[in-house]
Structure formats: C-alpha cells, structure tokens
C-alpha cells in the first residue's frame, strides 16, 4: 500500500518541477516516485555487481606471485 510523505522543497524549484511535470504529462508525485525507484534499482545493481566481483576474487585461482606495488613502479608514479 502506498504511503504518503511530506517533502520540503524550495517554492521556485517546485514551480519549475510542476511545469516540467506538465510538459511530460505526469505529476510531481510520479516524477519523485520514478526517481526514487531508479535510484534504488541502480544502488541494488551496484551492490549485486560488487558481490559478484568479490565472489570472483575469492574463487580465483590466479597467482599474483610476490609482486607488490612500490613508489618506483611506473603505475604508482602516475597516480601521485
């Protein structure tokens, strides 16, 4: 069941959002809801990707040997 929330927003911004919503033939409520849905979906996807990368790194049989980054390494110098 949908829940109502109260949102404090600058009056000038609200006026602009109302115009934008009218141009898009939607409502401010729908715009806020869609923004929040997209934000949560993107964060969820990032979390899934991170978990998959961590799983792959744990299961990897690759051997990095004894190499450790040092200040003399050209790759490390570029980051400074």
C-alpha positions, 0 to 999 in steps of 0.5 A: 500500500502506498504511503504518503510523505511530506517533502520540503522543497524550495517554492521556485524549484517546485514551480519549475518541477510542476511545469516540467511535470506538465510538459511530460504529462505526469505529476510531481508525485510520479516524477519523485516516485520514478526517481526514487525507484531508479535510484534504488534499482541502480544502488541494488545493481551496484551492490549485486555487481560488487558481490559478484566481483568479490565472489570472483576474487575469492574463487580465483585461482590466479597467482599474483606471485610476490609482486607488490606495488612500490613508489618506483613502479611506473603505475604508482608514479602516475597516480601521485 
